[in-house]
Amino acid sequence: MGNTFKTAFLLTSLALLLMFIGGYFGGERGLLIGLIFAGVMNVGSYFFSDKIALATYRAQPVTREQLPRAHQVVERLTQKAGLPMPKIYVIPTDSPNAFATGRNPQHSSVAVTEGILNLLNDEELEGVLAHELGHVNNRDILISSVAATLAGAITYLARFAMFFGGGSRDERRGSGLGALVMIILAPIAAMLIQLAVSRSREYQADQTGADLTGNPYALASALAKLDAYSKRIPMAATPSTAHLFIIQPLLGVNVGNLFSTHPPIAKRIERLTGRPAEFQRAG
């Protein structure tokens, strides 16, 4: 029920934001346009947020014959958890990472990068896939996917506001001020959405995945490797979708824990193993 409420809250917030922007720039007509746009965005984010996320990273579907290693593990874990079989995708990048998306377990997808397939051994890969199925099992893939779409929409609106012009000098001045406010506030709003849905979810998915495999040390080892190698090969990810991944993409910049969409790797490893993660910076 919590995730349902959060999803409704995010969708409502987007509608109010778009109506405010429309009303600010276009009066009653702008308000109506904002409302219509919000309705389209809300329907799109609910039904197509997973497809948008997968398309963003050029993820390609793979069959059991093409990637038996991952399919066999997911088939075994879903049977154990009583979950439907998700679609499996591969992202063409050497940076190691993975994410799950979809609006419910019946419409879910798990995407892994080529880099993670090359980096992890079978037990570690099982731990990562169990973590992603943990997101599916915990019913939080919808909220994360919707948040990604809405954060992207807010960021897009901020960029659009930058080019919005008025007629007279006073109108341009007012428009410029509104655009400046949007440019400043939109990334903050996007980040707040991510922070609201991400940190506790990762701990829960770690625990669910560890319970599913019965091997928390394999996931801990995978997290340590992913942390080390993702720094060597940063992933070109969008800020609005960074929270989807098992390891936060660096985006080339380390802004510290305050703005992180994920808990620190050391704390995640410590929770899994019950001891400090001295090895988490291995490599």
C-alpha positions in Angstrom: 0.0 0.0 0.0 2.9 2.3 0.7 4.3 2.1 -2.8 0.8 2.6 -4.3 0.4 5.8 -2.2 3.9 7.0 -3.3 3.1 6.3 -6.9 -0.2 8.3 -6.7 1.7 11.1 -4.8 4.3 11.4 -7.6 1.7 11.3 -10.4 -0.4 14.0 -8.6 2.7 16.1 -7.9 3.6 16.0 -11.6 0.1 17.1 -12.5 0.2 20.0 -10.1 3.6 21.0 -11.2 2.6 21.0 -14.9 -0.6 22.9 -14.2 1.4 25.5 -12.2 3.9 25.9 -15.0 1.1 26.2 -17.6 -0.8 28.7 -15.5 2.3 30.8 -14.8 3.3 31.1 -18.5 -0.1 30.9 -20.2 -2.9 31.8 -17.8 -6.1 29.7 -18.0 -5.2 28.3 -21.4 -1.8 27.3 -20.1 -3.4 25.7 -17.1 -5.6 23.6 -19.3 -2.6 22.6 -21.5 -0.7 21.7 -18.4 -3.5 19.5 -17.2 -3.8 17.7 -20.6 0.0 17.3 -20.7 -0.1 15.9 -17.2 -2.7 13.4 -18.1 -0.7 12.2 -21.1 2.5 12.0 -19.0 0.8 10.1 -16.1 -0.7 7.5 -18.5 2.6 7.2 -20.3 4.7 6.9 -17.2 2.4 4.2 -15.8 2.2 2.0 -18.9 5.5 2.8 -20.7 8.0 3.9 -18.1 9.8 0.5 -18.3 10.0 0.7 -22.1 11.4 4.3 -21.8 14.1 3.2 -19.3 15.1 0.2 -21.5 15.2 2.3 -24.6 17.3 5.0 -22.9 20.1 2.5 -22.5 19.6 0.7 -25.9 18.8 -2.5 -24.0 18.2 -5.5 -26.3 15.9 -8.5 -25.4 17.7 -11.8 -25.3 16.3 -15.3 -25.5 17.2 -18.3 -23.4 19.3 -19.6 -26.3 21.2 -16.3 -26.6 21.9 -16.0 -22.9 21.3 -19.3 -21.1 23.6 -18.3 -18.2 21.2 -15.5 -17.0 18.0 -17.2 -18.1 18.6 -20.4 -16.2 19.4 -18.5 -13.0 16.3 -16.2 -13.3 14.1 -19.2 -14.1 15.3 -21.0 -11.0 14.9 -18.0 -8.7 11.5 -17.0 -10.0 10.2 -20.5 -9.4 11.5 -20.4 -5.9 10.0 -17.0 -5.2 6.7 -17.8 -7.0 7.2 -14.9 -9.5 6.4 -14.8 -13.2 9.4 -15.0 -15.5 10.5 -11.5 -16.4 11.9 -10.5 -19.8 15.7 -10.4 -19.9 17.6 -7.6 -21.6 21.3 -6.8 -22.2 22.7 -3.3 -22.3 25.6 -2.8 -24.7 28.2 -1.2 -22.3 31.3 -2.5 -20.6 30.4 -0.7 -17.4 29.1 -3.4 -14.9 25.5 -2.7 -13.7 21.9 -4.0 -13.8 18.4 -2.9 -13.1 14.8 -4.1 -12.9 11.8 -2.3 -14.2 8.1 -2.7 -15.0 4.7 -1.8 -13.5 4.1 -5.2 -11.7 5.6 -8.7 -11.5 3.5 -9.8 -14.5 5.0 -7.0 -16.6 8.6 -6.9 -15.4 12.0 -6.8 -17.1 15.6 -7.3 -15.8 18.4 -5.7 -17.7 22.1 -6.5 -17.3 25.1 -4.9 -18.9 27.7 -6.8 -21.0 30.2 -5.6 -18.4 28.5 -7.3 -15.5 28.3 -10.6 -17.4 32.0 -10.5 -18.1 33.0 -9.4 -14.6 31.0 -11.7 -12.2 31.3 -15.4 -11.6 28.1 -17.5 -11.6 27.4 -17.2 -7.8 27.9 -13.4 -7.9 25.7 -13.0 -11.0 23.0 -15.1 -9.2 23.2 -12.7 -6.2 22.7 -9.6 -8.5 19.8 -11.2 -10.3 18.2 -12.2 -7.0 18.6 -8.6 -5.9 16.8 -7.4 -9.0 14.1 -9.9 -8.5 13.9 -8.6 -4.9 12.8 -5.3 -6.4 10.1 -7.1 -8.4 9.0 -9.2 -5.4 8.9 -6.1 -3.1 6.6 -4.4 -5.7 8.8 -1.3 -5.9 9.7 -1.5 -9.6 6.7 0.7 -10.5 7.5 3.5 -8.2 11.2 3.5 -9.3 10.2 3.4 -13.0 7.5 6.2 -12.6 10.0 8.3 -10.6 12.6 8.0 -13.4 10.0 9.1 -16.0 8.8 12.0 -13.9 12.3 13.1 -13.0 13.2 13.1 -16.7 10.0 15.1 -17.5 10.8 17.7 -14.9 14.4 18.0 -16.2 13.1 18.4 -19.8 10.6 21.1 -18.7 13.5 23.0 -17.0 15.4 22.9 -20.3 12.3 23.9 -22.2 11.7 26.9 -19.9 15.2 28.2 -20.8 14.0 28.8 -24.3 10.6 30.2 -23.4 10.4 33.9 -24.5 7.8 36.6 -24.0 6.7 39.6 -26.1 7.5 42.8 -24.3 10.6 43.5 -22.2 8.6 43.1 -19.0 7.2 39.8 -20.2 10.6 38.6 -21.2 11.9 39.6 -17.8 9.1 37.7 -16.0 9.6 34.8 -18.3 13.3 34.8 -17.7 12.8 34.8 -14.0 10.4 31.9 -14.2 12.8 30.0 -16.4 15.6 30.7 -14.0 13.5 29.4 -11.1 12.6 26.3 -13.1 16.2 25.6 -14.1 17.3 25.8 -10.5 14.4 23.9 -8.9 13.8 21.2 -11.5 17.0 19.3 -10.9 16.4 19.6 -7.2 12.9 18.2 -7.6 14.2 15.4 -9.7 16.8 14.5 -7.1 14.2 14.7 -4.3 12.1 12.2 -6.2 15.1 9.8 -6.5 16.1 10.2 -2.8 12.5 9.5 -1.7 12.4 6.1 -3.4 15.9 4.8 -3.5 17.9 4.3 -0.3 15.7 1.9 1.8 14.7 0.0 -1.4 18.3 -1.1 -2.0 18.7 -2.5 1.5 15.4 -4.3 1.2 16.3 -5.7 -2.2 19.7 -6.8 -0.9 18.0 -8.7 1.9 15.3 -10.2 -0.3 17.9 -11.4 -2.8 20.2 -12.8 -0.1 17.2 -14.7 1.4 16.3 -16.0 -2.1 19.7 -17.4 -2.8 20.7 -18.3 0.8 24.1 -16.8 0.0 24.5 -13.2 1.1 28.3 -13.4 0.7 27.9 -13.8 -3.1 25.9 -10.6 -3.4 28.4 -8.8 -1.1 31.3 -10.0 -3.3 29.4 -8.8 -6.4 28.7 -5.4 -4.8 32.4 -5.0 -4.0 33.5 -5.8 -7.6 30.8 -3.6 -9.1 31.8 -0.7 -6.9 35.5 -1.0 -7.9 35.0 -1.6 -11.6 32.2 0.9 -12.1 34.7 3.6 -11.0 37.2 2.3 -13.7 34.5 2.3 -16.4 31.9 4.9 -15.6 28.5 4.4 -17.1 27.0 7.2 -19.3 23.7 7.3 -17.4 21.0 10.0 -17.0 20.6 11.5 -13.5 16.8 10.8 -13.7 17.4 7.1 -14.1 20.5 6.6 -11.9 18.4 5.3 -9.0 17.2 2.3 -11.1 20.6 0.6 -11.1 22.0 -1.8 -8.5 25.2 0.4 -8.3 24.8 4.2 -8.7 26.3 5.2 -12.1 29.0 7.7 -11.4 28.1 10.1 -14.3 31.7 11.2 -14.1 31.2 13.1 -10.9 31.2 12.1 -7.3 28.8 14.4 -5.4 29.1 12.6 -2.1 26.6 10.7 0.1 24.2 13.6 0.5 23.2 13.5 -3.1 23.6 9.7 -3.6 20.6 7.7 -4.8 22.0 4.6 -3.1 23.3 3.7 0.4 27.1 3.4 0.7 28.4 0.1 -0.7 30.3 -0.5 2.6 27.1 -0.3 4.6 25.2 -2.6 2.2 28.0 -5.2 2.4 28.1 -4.9 6.2 24.4 -5.5 6.4 24.7 -8.5 4.2 27.7 -10.1 6.0 27.3 -8.8 9.5 30.8 -7.5 9.6 32.7 -4.4 8.3 33.5 -4.4 4.6 37.3 -4.1 4.5 37.4 -5.8 1.2 34.8 -3.5 -0.5 37.6 -1.4 -2.1 39.4 -4.4 -3.4 40.8 -3.9 -6.9 
